[in-house]
Amino acid sequence: MRAALIGLVALSACTGDVDEQWQLDHDRIIAVRATPPGILPGETSVLDGLYGSKGGRPVELAPQLAAVVSPERFQTALRRESGQWIVTAPDAAALAGARVELGLAADAPVPLQIGVSYADQTLLGVKTVYLGVSRQNPVLEDMLIDGAAPPQAEIVVPQLTDVPLSVKADEADIVNWLTSCGTMHDFDLPQAYLRVEKEDPQEGDLAVVLRKADGGIAWRVWPIRVQ
């Protein structure tokens, strides 16, 4: 299973989507999360993803399959338990050996690369969990939708209007805004805007994903419609 998944992950890097990158209304892995993204020896991290499907709402799901890609010596660090994929950081001696093998500094975190799949192995991704270091996922801060804090439930926007979207991000962060309602502009910037034309879908979902350079990730999804 591991060899097949690794091969499929490598192959997926050569393929591209025909839909816009901000388009939620198609089958895709939107993001993969490790909670937490960095763990010390003996600690655990749980993998899940934000999964989108054509005609469906984005949902948080554990991968169907997962396997360690690198370092190979840590294949047993990943296990499936009660429907979840769990990483356990090896002991300090094992991490020291991996650092030598990978040519890392003596105090550097060890990147554990894990291939994941959804939708019967038709959707593939890779997540890195950092071993030997304590890290946490970020919190989405200072989010504004049309100049106001986003509601807890549904977002309602006008038609034929540029609706500004913003979230706090550092220079090294990666931000993606996605939607299945209207058209997203500047989707890969902290400050984007949404516009719903008459011919656009008038309802759907809006999502934002924040990726940190240290492997942390946060997301939020709202139902959205035009009024």
Buried (B, 14 or more C-beta within 10 A) or exposed (E): EBEEBBEBBEEBEEEEEEEEEBBBBBBBBBBBBBBBBBBBBEEBBBBBBBBBBEEEEBEEEBBBBBBBBBBEEBEEBBEEEEEBBBBBBBEEEBBBBBBEEEEBEEEBBBBBBBBBBBEEBEBBBBBBBBBBBEBEBBEBEEBBBBEEEBEEEEBEBEEEEEBEBBBBBEEEBEBBBBBBBBBBBBBEBBEBBBBBEEEBBBBBBBBBBBBBEBBBBBBBBBBBBBE
